[in-house]
Amino acid sequence: MSTKLAFSILPLLVISLWNCSSSNALVAQLPQGVTAEDTPPKIVVAITVDQMRADYLTRYNSGFGEGGFKRFFSEGFVGMDHHFSYAPTYTGPGHASIATGTTPAVHGIIGNNWFSRTDSAKVYCVEDTGAQPVGMPGTDPGSAGQMSPHRLHSSTWADEFKLHFTQRGGVEPKVIGASMKDRGAILPAGHSANAAYWVSNGQFISSSHYMDELPSWVQEFNDSDALEDLLASGWSLRDAAETYNGSMEDNTPFEGTWRGGERPTFPYDLQALEADNGGQDIIKGTPHGNTLLVDFALAAIQAEQLGVDDIPDVLALSFSSTDYVGHKFGAHAMETEDTYRRLDDQLSRLFAALDNTVGRGQWTAFLTADHGAVTVPGLEKNRGLPVDYWNPEPMKAAVQAAVSERFGRDDLIRTYDNDQFFLDRNAIRNAQLDADQIARFAAGVASGFPAVQRVLTAADLRIGSFTEGAEANVQRGWHATASGDVVVMLKPGYLEYSRTGTSHGSPYAYDTHVPFLMMGPGVPQVRSYERSEIRDIAPTLSALLGFPRPSACTGQPILDLFSE
């Protein structure tokens, strides 16, 4: 080869190598969660199933089809050891922690309701008296519509997602939340959402935080017969009774009943029960509430044109009916298993619709829960387990009497709320007493009750550093300015609740262990047994799609979901 020819092709080789290098660099910089076209998924669907224990995935597996829960197993990531790393495990803190990537100690949603020293009253996690209700023309939803995320002290992943993918000229993602519950719609959607919708008196409503009036498509949905048709269909078992192998027999003493109902047995005539059970809001406590939510979600996708262009959108759905059913009937009732079988059908319908309207391989979805639930203590006690019901009133009275006698004043304890004593700091200061001394004395009295596992004071939680176990969970759920001065931890399996149905709120595994499932572009088919936490979801989404983490995020990406 001549020197002249060699020099003539050298620039071509350099250009070719540069192009190859640039292409590889570009691919290297793209986040893992892009589509085959190297674009973000057109829509992210964030699914929260209220009160879903992790074991429901396996216990109810035989009743699931291939297109709902099982689709995550066949196409995506399954976190088998996913936990809330804090307590109290309630709906408000759960949704807030999923959304923000941190815990109540940071984001400030320390319960569904909690005592506020500033207000000298209990407050609700999403109440906002500065917001106005937005309902159907000619109706007034009242305080049910005075809601917003203003008590949430962090941005959410949806907030960061929206800003990151906003383009020049104001073209931005749409973010919409929907649920039977206000807190289930508002907290996942975040501060900057376009809309959040929840159900009151059988209709989807919103607040002035998002809009001045309901969009026409929401009004049309409310005017339709969708809810009435579902109630008219009643509630019968989806399948033959003998196939419900994950449940006890129908009609046990551990199940609650409807007001006006004689016993907890199928079938249920919902129209006959409607008047005594919240009117049309009775739908919330049946699997039909989940069906109505998917109906509404599909209407939103169509009307709002979600996922139809290159600007990705967010649809946050919280299925609340599972919680209402679990509270009434418990974790081993046929009603609960039937609700999950029917939810599986609705997930399958939702995913098929996304395939058809957005395109297979063009959307990402994840599913988790806001908390789990304890097995009905009466059932476990009959089986010989060391569990029981808890009535805090004797303990409260004993602590109040002992503190009054020891310190010579009866105004030092302000209230007892969410398993916490709140001291009256003004009274203590005026009396020139030591708050930590009073707290430790009260803790000593409370710890003498047999149902109490341990009592932690504000000083313990401010100064101590618990690294594992229930105490660490309590510490991550304790807010330095909003929480109480003395925190009472019950023994595992103890519950302050009625003798039928179940509840949640503890730092123990039955309340903390929930599913985490994800599928979509760039999500590997992996079943992971590595421990992960609920606060890891937001940074995992952030890493997968390349947008910033929420402002107060303390979680970490789940590494098993990422290729090396």
C-alpha positions as CSV (number, residue, x, y, z in Angstrom):
1,M,0.0,0.0,0.0
2,S,1.4,3.4,-0.9
3,T,2.0,6.0,1.7
4,K,-0.4,8.3,-0.1
5,L,-3.2,5.7,0.0
6,A,-2.5,4.9,3.6
7,F,-2.9,8.6,4.6
8,S,-6.0,8.9,2.5
9,I,-7.9,6.2,4.4
10,L,-6.6,7.1,7.8
11,P,-9.2,9.9,8.4
12,L,-12.0,7.4,7.4
13,L,-10.7,4.9,10.0
14,V,-10.6,7.6,12.6
15,I,-14.1,8.8,11.8
16,S,-15.3,5.2,11.8
17,L,-13.7,4.5,15.2
18,W,-15.0,7.8,16.5
19,N,-18.5,6.9,15.4
20,C,-18.3,3.5,17.0
21,S,-16.8,4.9,20.2
22,S,-19.5,7.7,20.3
23,S,-22.3,5.1,19.8
24,N,-21.0,2.9,22.6
25,A,-20.6,5.9,24.9
26,L,-24.2,6.9,24.1
27,V,-25.4,3.5,24.9
28,A,-23.4,3.4,28.1
29,Q,-25.0,6.6,29.3
30,L,-28.5,5.5,28.7
31,P,-30.3,4.2,31.8
32,Q,-31.1,0.5,31.9
33,G,-34.9,1.0,31.8
34,V,-35.2,2.3,28.2
35,T,-37.2,0.6,25.5
36,A,-35.9,-1.2,22.4
37,E,-35.9,2.2,20.7
38,D,-33.7,3.7,23.4
39,T,-36.5,5.8,24.7
40,P,-38.1,6.0,28.2
41,P,-41.2,3.8,28.7
42,K,-44.2,5.7,27.7
43,I,-45.9,5.3,31.0
44,V,-45.0,4.1,34.5
45,V,-47.8,2.4,36.4
46,A,-47.3,2.5,40.1
47,I,-49.5,-0.1,41.9
48,T,-50.0,-0.3,45.6
49,V,-52.2,-3.1,47.0
50,D,-53.4,-2.0,50.4
51,Q,-52.7,-4.6,53.2
52,M,-51.2,-7.2,50.9
53,R,-49.0,-9.6,52.8
54,A,-46.1,-11.2,50.8
55,D,-47.4,-14.7,51.5
56,Y,-50.6,-14.0,49.5
57,L,-48.5,-14.4,46.3
58,T,-47.8,-18.1,47.2
59,R,-50.9,-19.0,49.3
60,Y,-53.3,-17.8,46.7
61,N,-51.2,-18.8,43.7
62,S,-53.5,-21.6,42.5
63,G,-56.3,-19.1,41.9
64,F,-54.3,-16.7,39.8
65,G,-54.2,-16.6,36.0
66,E,-51.2,-15.9,33.8
67,G,-51.8,-12.3,33.0
68,G,-51.9,-10.7,36.5
69,F,-49.6,-11.3,39.4
70,K,-47.9,-14.2,37.6
71,R,-47.0,-12.0,34.7
72,F,-44.4,-10.3,36.9
73,F,-42.9,-13.7,37.7
74,S,-42.7,-14.7,34.0
75,E,-41.5,-11.3,32.7
76,G,-39.9,-9.3,35.5
77,F,-38.3,-8.8,38.9
78,V,-39.7,-10.4,42.1
79,G,-38.3,-9.3,45.4
80,M,-39.1,-12.2,47.8
81,D,-37.7,-10.6,51.0
82,H,-39.0,-7.0,50.7
83,H,-39.9,-5.1,54.0
84,F,-40.9,-1.9,55.5
85,S,-38.0,-0.8,57.7
86,Y,-40.0,1.2,60.1
87,A,-43.2,1.3,62.2
88,P,-46.0,2.3,62.4
89,T,-47.0,0.3,59.4
90,Y,-50.2,2.2,58.3
91,T,-51.6,3.3,55.0
92,G,-50.5,7.0,55.1
93,P,-46.8,6.3,56.0
94,G,-46.7,3.4,53.6
95,H,-47.7,5.3,50.6
96,A,-45.5,8.2,51.6
97,S,-42.5,6.0,52.1
98,I,-42.9,4.2,48.7
99,A,-43.2,7.6,47.0
100,T,-40.3,9.4,48.8
101,G,-37.7,6.7,49.3
102,T,-37.4,7.4,53.0
103,T,-39.2,6.7,56.3
104,P,-41.6,8.7,58.6
105,A,-38.6,9.9,60.6
106,V,-37.8,12.0,57.6
107,H,-40.9,12.6,55.4
108,G,-43.2,13.4,58.4
109,I,-46.2,11.2,57.6
110,I,-46.1,9.4,61.0
111,G,-49.5,7.8,60.8
112,N,-52.9,8.0,59.2
113,N,-53.9,10.4,62.0
114,W,-51.7,11.7,64.8
115,F,-51.8,14.1,67.7
116,S,-50.3,17.5,66.7
117,R,-48.8,19.5,69.5
118,T,-49.1,22.6,67.3
119,D,-52.8,22.1,66.7
120,S,-53.6,20.6,70.1
121,A,-55.7,18.0,68.2
122,K,-55.4,15.0,66.0
123,V,-54.6,15.7,62.4
124,Y,-55.1,13.6,59.3
125,C,-52.2,12.8,57.0
126,V,-53.7,14.5,53.9
127,E,-56.2,16.9,55.3
128,D,-55.8,20.5,54.1
129,T,-58.4,23.1,55.3
130,G,-56.9,25.5,52.7
131,A,-58.0,23.3,49.9
132,Q,-61.5,23.3,48.5
133,P,-63.5,20.2,47.5
134,V,-64.0,19.5,43.8
135,G,-66.9,17.2,43.0
136,M,-69.8,16.8,40.6
137,P,-71.7,20.0,39.6
138,G,-74.3,20.8,42.1
139,T,-72.7,18.7,44.9
140,D,-70.5,19.6,47.8
141,P,-68.2,16.8,49.0
142,G,-67.4,18.9,52.0
143,S,-64.3,18.0,54.1
144,A,-63.9,14.8,52.1
145,G,-62.5,17.0,49.4
146,Q,-60.3,19.2,51.5
147,M,-57.1,17.2,50.9
148,S,-53.6,17.7,49.6
149,P,-50.1,16.4,50.1
150,H,-48.9,19.5,52.0
151,R,-47.9,17.5,55.2
152,L,-45.4,15.4,53.1
153,H,-41.9,16.9,53.8
154,S,-40.2,15.5,50.7
155,S,-40.5,15.4,47.0
156,T,-41.6,12.1,45.5
157,W,-40.2,10.1,42.7
158,A,-43.2,11.2,40.6
159,D,-42.3,14.8,41.3
160,E,-38.7,14.3,40.2
161,F,-39.8,12.2,37.2
162,K,-42.1,14.9,36.0
163,L,-39.5,17.7,36.1
164,H,-36.8,15.5,34.6
165,F,-38.8,14.6,31.6
166,T,-40.3,18.0,31.0
167,Q,-39.1,19.5,27.7
168,R,-38.5,23.0,26.5
169,G,-41.8,24.8,25.8
170,G,-43.6,23.4,28.8
171,V,-44.2,19.9,27.4
172,E,-44.3,17.7,30.4
173,P,-45.4,14.3,31.7
174,K,-48.9,13.9,33.1
175,V,-49.0,12.4,36.6
176,I,-52.4,11.1,37.9
177,G,-53.2,9.2,41.1
178,A,-56.4,7.3,41.8
179,S,-57.7,5.2,44.6
180,M,-60.8,4.5,46.8
181,K,-58.9,6.3,49.6
182,D,-57.8,10.0,49.4
183,R,-54.4,9.2,51.0
184,G,-53.9,6.3,48.5
185,A,-54.4,8.7,45.6
186,I,-52.7,11.8,46.9
187,L,-49.4,10.6,48.4
188,P,-48.2,8.4,45.6
189,A,-49.0,11.1,43.0
190,G,-46.9,13.7,44.8
191,H,-46.9,17.4,45.1
192,S,-46.9,18.4,41.5
193,A,-49.4,15.9,40.1
194,N,-51.8,16.9,37.5
195,A,-54.6,15.2,39.4
196,A,-55.5,12.8,42.2
197,Y,-59.0,11.3,42.5
198,W,-60.6,9.4,45.3
199,V,-64.1,8.1,46.1
200,S,-66.7,9.7,48.4
201,N,-70.4,8.8,48.3
202,G,-69.8,6.5,45.4
203,Q,-68.2,9.2,43.2
204,F,-64.6,10.2,42.3
205,I,-63.8,13.6,43.6
206,S,-60.7,15.8,43.9
207,S,-59.5,19.1,45.5
208,S,-58.5,22.6,44.4
209,H,-54.9,21.6,45.0
210,Y,-55.2,20.0,41.5
211,M,-58.1,21.6,39.7
212,D,-61.1,23.9,39.8
213,E,-63.5,21.5,38.4
214,L,-63.7,17.8,37.5
215,P,-62.8,17.1,33.9
216,S,-65.7,16.2,31.6
217,W,-64.5,12.6,31.4
218,V,-64.6,12.2,35.2
219,Q,-68.1,13.7,35.3
220,E,-69.2,11.3,32.6
221,F,-67.7,8.4,34.5
222,N,-69.5,9.4,37.7
223,D,-72.7,9.8,35.7
224,S,-72.4,6.3,34.3
225,D,-74.0,3.2,35.8
226,A,-70.7,1.5,36.4
227,L,-70.9,1.5,40.2
228,E,-74.6,0.7,40.3
229,D,-74.1,-2.3,38.0
230,L,-71.3,-3.7,40.2
231,L,-73.4,-3.4,43.3
232,A,-76.4,-5.0,41.6
233,S,-74.2,-8.0,40.7
234,G,-73.7,-8.8,44.4
235,W,-70.7,-10.7,45.7
236,S,-70.4,-14.4,45.2
237,L,-67.4,-16.6,45.1
238,R,-65.6,-16.4,41.7
239,D,-64.9,-20.1,41.8
240,A,-66.1,-23.3,43.4
241,A,-65.7,-23.1,47.2
242,E,-63.6,-26.3,47.4
243,T,-60.8,-24.6,45.3
244,Y,-60.1,-22.0,48.0
245,N,-57.3,-23.9,49.5
246,G,-55.6,-20.8,51.0
247,S,-58.5,-20.0,53.3
248,M,-60.4,-21.4,56.2
249,E,-64.0,-22.6,55.8
250,D,-66.6,-19.9,55.3
251,N,-68.3,-18.5,58.4
252,T,-65.8,-18.7,61.2
253,P,-65.9,-16.8,64.5
254,F,-62.9,-14.8,63.5
255,E,-64.7,-13.0,60.6
256,G,-66.7,-9.8,61.0
257,T,-70.1,-9.2,59.5
258,W,-71.8,-6.4,57.6
259,R,-74.1,-4.2,59.5
260,G,-77.5,-5.7,59.0
261,G,-76.0,-9.0,58.0
262,E,-76.5,-12.2,60.0
263,R,-73.3,-14.0,59.3
264,P,-70.1,-13.8,57.1
265,T,-71.2,-16.2,54.4
266,F,-71.5,-16.0,50.6
267,P,-73.3,-14.8,48.7
268,Y,-73.8,-11.1,49.7
269,D,-76.7,-9.0,48.5
270,L,-74.9,-5.7,48.4
271,Q,-77.9,-3.7,47.5
272,A,-79.7,-5.0,50.5
273,L,-76.7,-4.1,52.7
274,E,-76.0,-0.8,51.1
275,A,-78.2,1.5,53.4
276,D,-76.6,0.3,56.6
277,N,-73.0,0.2,55.3
278,G,-72.1,3.6,54.0
279,G,-74.5,3.8,51.0
280,Q,-72.7,3.4,47.7
281,D,-69.4,3.5,49.5
282,I,-70.1,-0.1,50.4
283,I,-68.3,-0.9,47.2
284,K,-65.0,0.0,48.9
285,G,-65.3,-3.1,51.1
286,T,-65.8,-5.5,48.2
287,P,-63.7,-6.7,45.3
288,H,-65.8,-4.5,43.1
289,G,-64.0,-1.5,44.4
290,N,-60.9,-2.8,42.6
291,T,-62.9,-3.3,39.4
292,L,-64.2,0.2,39.6
293,L,-60.7,1.6,40.0
294,V,-59.5,-0.3,36.9
295,D,-62.5,1.0,35.0
296,F,-61.6,4.5,36.1
297,A,-57.9,4.0,35.2
298,L,-58.7,2.8,31.7
299,A,-61.0,5.8,31.2
300,A,-58.1,8.1,32.4
301,I,-55.6,6.5,30.0
302,Q,-58.0,7.1,27.1
303,A,-59.2,10.6,28.0
304,E,-55.9,12.0,29.2
305,Q,-54.0,10.3,26.4
306,L,-51.5,8.7,28.8
307,G,-48.6,6.9,27.2
308,V,-49.4,7.9,23.6
309,D,-46.4,10.1,22.9
310,D,-42.6,10.4,23.6
311,I,-43.2,12.2,26.9
312,P,-43.5,9.5,29.6
313,D,-46.5,9.7,32.0
314,V,-47.2,8.3,35.5
315,L,-50.4,6.5,36.6
316,A,-50.4,5.7,40.3
317,L,-53.1,3.3,41.4
318,S,-53.8,2.2,45.0
319,F,-56.2,-0.7,45.4
320,S,-57.9,-0.1,48.7
321,S,-60.6,-2.7,48.8
322,T,-58.1,-5.4,49.8
323,D,-57.6,-3.4,53.1
324,Y,-61.3,-3.0,53.8
325,V,-61.9,-6.7,53.2
326,G,-58.9,-7.7,55.3
327,H,-59.9,-5.5,58.2
328,K,-63.4,-7.0,58.3
329,F,-62.7,-10.7,57.5
330,G,-59.1,-11.3,58.4
331,A,-56.1,-12.8,56.5
332,H,-57.4,-16.3,56.2
333,A,-61.0,-15.8,55.2
334,M,-62.5,-16.9,51.9
335,E,-63.6,-13.3,51.3
336,T,-60.0,-12.2,51.3
337,E,-58.8,-14.9,49.0
338,D,-61.7,-14.2,46.6
339,T,-60.8,-10.5,46.6
340,Y,-57.3,-11.3,45.5
341,R,-58.5,-13.7,42.8
342,R,-60.7,-11.0,41.4
343,L,-57.9,-8.4,41.8
344,D,-55.7,-10.7,39.7
345,D,-58.4,-10.6,37.0
346,Q,-58.3,-6.8,37.1
347,L,-54.6,-6.6,36.9
348,S,-54.7,-8.9,33.9
349,R,-57.3,-6.6,32.3
350,L,-55.2,-3.5,33.0
351,F,-52.0,-5.0,31.6
352,A,-53.7,-6.2,28.5
353,A,-55.2,-2.8,27.9
354,L,-51.7,-1.3,28.3
355,D,-50.3,-3.7,25.7
356,N,-53.1,-2.7,23.3
357,T,-53.1,1.1,23.8
358,V,-49.5,1.9,24.8
359,G,-47.7,-1.1,23.3
360,R,-46.1,-4.2,24.6
361,G,-42.5,-3.4,25.8
362,Q,-43.4,0.3,26.0
363,W,-44.6,0.5,29.6
364,T,-43.2,-0.2,33.1
365,A,-45.2,-1.3,36.1
366,F,-44.3,-2.1,39.7
367,L,-46.5,-3.5,42.5
368,T,-46.0,-3.4,46.2
369,A,-48.1,-2.9,49.3
370,D,-48.4,-0.1,51.9
371,H,-48.2,-2.6,54.8
372,G,-49.1,-6.2,55.7
373,A,-51.5,-7.6,58.4
374,V,-51.3,-9.8,61.5
375,T,-53.1,-13.1,61.5
376,V,-56.3,-12.8,63.6
377,P,-55.0,-13.2,67.2
378,G,-58.1,-15.2,68.2
379,L,-57.2,-17.8,65.5
380,E,-53.6,-18.0,66.5
381,K,-54.4,-18.2,70.2
382,N,-56.7,-21.2,69.5
383,R,-53.6,-22.8,67.9
384,G,-51.6,-22.3,71.0
385,L,-49.5,-19.4,69.9
386,P,-48.4,-16.7,72.4
387,V,-50.6,-13.9,71.1
388,D,-53.5,-11.9,72.5
389,Y,-55.6,-8.8,72.2
390,W,-54.4,-5.6,73.9
391,N,-56.4,-3.0,75.8
392,P,-54.2,0.0,76.6
393,E,-56.6,1.7,79.0
394,P,-55.3,0.1,82.2
395,M,-51.7,0.9,81.3
396,K,-52.7,4.5,80.4
397,A,-54.4,4.9,83.7
398,A,-51.6,3.4,85.7
399,V,-49.0,5.6,84.0
400,Q,-51.1,8.7,84.6
401,A,-51.6,7.9,88.2
402,A,-48.0,7.0,88.9
403,V,-46.6,10.2,87.1
404,S,-49.1,12.4,89.1
405,E,-48.1,10.9,92.4
406,R,-44.3,10.9,91.7
407,F,-44.1,14.5,90.4
408,G,-47.0,16.1,92.2
409,R,-48.9,17.2,89.1
410,D,-51.7,15.7,87.0
411,D,-51.1,17.8,83.9
412,L,-47.7,16.4,82.7
413,I,-49.2,13.9,80.2
414,R,-51.0,15.5,77.4
415,T,-52.4,12.4,75.6
416,Y,-51.8,8.9,74.4
417,D,-51.9,8.3,70.7
418,N,-50.6,5.7,68.2
419,D,-48.9,3.8,71.0
420,Q,-47.2,6.9,72.3
421,F,-47.4,9.1,75.3
422,F,-47.2,12.8,74.6
423,L,-45.9,14.9,77.5
424,D,-47.1,18.4,78.1
425,R,-43.8,20.3,77.6
426,N,-45.2,23.7,78.6
427,A,-46.4,22.3,81.9
428,I,-43.1,20.5,82.5
429,R,-41.2,23.7,81.7
430,N,-43.3,25.8,83.9
431,A,-42.9,23.4,86.8
432,Q,-39.1,23.3,86.2
433,L,-39.2,19.6,85.8
434,D,-37.0,17.4,83.6
435,A,-38.9,15.9,80.6
436,D,-36.5,13.0,80.1
437,Q,-36.8,12.0,83.8
438,I,-40.6,12.0,83.5
439,A,-40.4,10.0,80.2
440,R,-38.1,7.4,81.8
441,F,-40.3,7.1,84.8
442,A,-43.5,6.7,82.6
443,A,-41.6,4.1,80.5
444,G,-40.8,2.1,83.6
445,V,-44.4,1.9,84.7
446,A,-45.6,1.0,81.2
447,S,-43.0,-1.7,80.7
448,G,-44.4,-3.6,83.7
449,F,-47.5,-4.7,81.7
450,P,-47.2,-8.3,80.4
451,A,-48.2,-7.5,76.8
452,V,-45.4,-4.9,76.5
453,Q,-42.2,-5.9,74.8
454,R,-40.2,-2.7,75.4
455,V,-40.7,1.0,76.0
456,L,-38.5,3.6,74.3
457,T,-38.2,7.2,75.3
458,A,-37.5,10.2,73.1
459,A,-34.0,10.3,74.5
460,D,-33.5,6.6,73.5
461,L,-34.6,7.4,70.0
462,R,-32.7,10.7,69.6
463,I,-29.4,9.4,70.9
464,G,-29.5,5.6,70.4
465,S,-28.5,3.9,67.2
466,F,-30.5,0.7,66.7
467,T,-29.3,-1.3,63.7
468,E,-31.7,-4.2,63.5
469,G,-35.0,-5.6,64.8
470,A,-38.2,-4.0,66.0
471,E,-36.4,-1.2,67.8
472,A,-34.6,0.0,64.6
473,N,-38.0,0.0,62.8
474,V,-39.5,2.1,65.6
475,Q,-36.6,4.5,65.4
476,R,-37.0,5.0,61.7
477,G,-40.6,5.7,62.1
478,W,-40.2,8.2,65.0
479,H,-40.1,11.9,64.0
480,A,-38.1,14.1,66.2
481,T,-40.6,17.0,66.4
482,A,-43.9,15.3,65.6
483,S,-43.8,12.0,67.4
484,G,-44.4,11.2,71.1
485,D,-42.1,11.2,74.1
486,V,-42.6,7.6,75.2
487,V,-43.2,4.8,72.6
488,V,-44.8,1.5,73.7
489,M,-43.8,-1.6,71.8
490,L,-46.2,-4.6,72.2
491,K,-45.0,-8.2,72.0
492,P,-45.3,-9.8,68.5
493,G,-48.8,-11.0,67.7
494,Y,-50.6,-8.6,70.1
495,L,-53.2,-6.4,68.6
496,E,-55.4,-3.5,69.8
497,Y,-58.5,-4.3,67.7
498,S,-61.9,-6.0,67.6
499,R,-62.1,-9.8,68.1
500,T,-62.9,-10.3,64.4
501,G,-61.0,-9.3,61.3
502,T,-57.4,-8.0,61.5
503,S,-55.3,-4.9,61.5
504,H,-51.6,-3.7,61.3
505,G,-49.2,-1.1,62.5
506,S,-46.5,-3.1,64.3
507,P,-42.7,-3.3,63.6
508,Y,-42.9,-7.1,63.1
509,A,-42.6,-9.2,60.0
510,Y,-46.3,-9.9,59.4
511,D,-46.8,-6.1,59.0
512,T,-43.5,-5.3,57.3
513,H,-43.1,-8.2,54.7
514,V,-44.8,-7.2,51.4
515,P,-44.3,-7.9,47.7
516,F,-42.2,-5.9,45.4
517,L,-42.7,-6.8,41.7
518,M,-41.6,-4.9,38.6
519,M,-41.7,-5.5,34.9
520,G,-41.0,-3.4,31.8
521,P,-38.1,-2.4,29.5
522,G,-34.7,-3.2,31.0
523,V,-36.2,-5.1,33.9
524,P,-34.6,-8.6,34.2
525,Q,-36.5,-11.8,34.9
526,V,-35.1,-12.3,38.3
527,R,-36.4,-13.8,41.6
528,S,-34.3,-12.2,44.3
529,Y,-34.0,-13.4,47.9
530,E,-31.8,-10.5,49.0
531,R,-33.3,-8.3,51.7
532,S,-34.7,-5.0,50.3
533,E,-36.7,-2.2,51.8
534,I,-39.7,-0.2,50.8
535,R,-37.6,3.0,50.7
536,D,-35.5,1.3,48.0
537,I,-38.3,1.5,45.4
538,A,-37.9,5.2,44.6
539,P,-34.1,5.1,44.1
540,T,-34.5,1.9,42.1
541,L,-36.9,3.7,39.8
542,S,-34.5,6.6,39.7
543,A,-31.6,4.5,38.7
544,L,-33.6,2.5,36.2
545,L,-35.0,5.5,34.3
546,G,-32.2,8.0,35.0
547,F,-34.1,10.8,36.9
548,P,-33.0,12.3,40.3
549,R,-33.9,10.7,43.6
550,P,-36.5,12.3,45.8
551,S,-35.2,15.1,48.0
552,A,-35.2,13.2,51.3
553,C,-34.4,9.8,49.9
554,T,-32.5,7.4,52.2
555,G,-33.0,4.2,50.3
556,Q,-30.6,2.5,47.9
557,P,-31.2,0.9,44.4
558,I,-32.0,-2.8,44.6
559,L,-28.8,-4.1,42.9
560,D,-30.3,-7.5,41.9
561,L,-32.5,-5.6,39.4
562,F,-29.5,-4.2,37.6
563,S,-27.1,-5.9,35.2
564,E,-23.4,-5.5,35.7
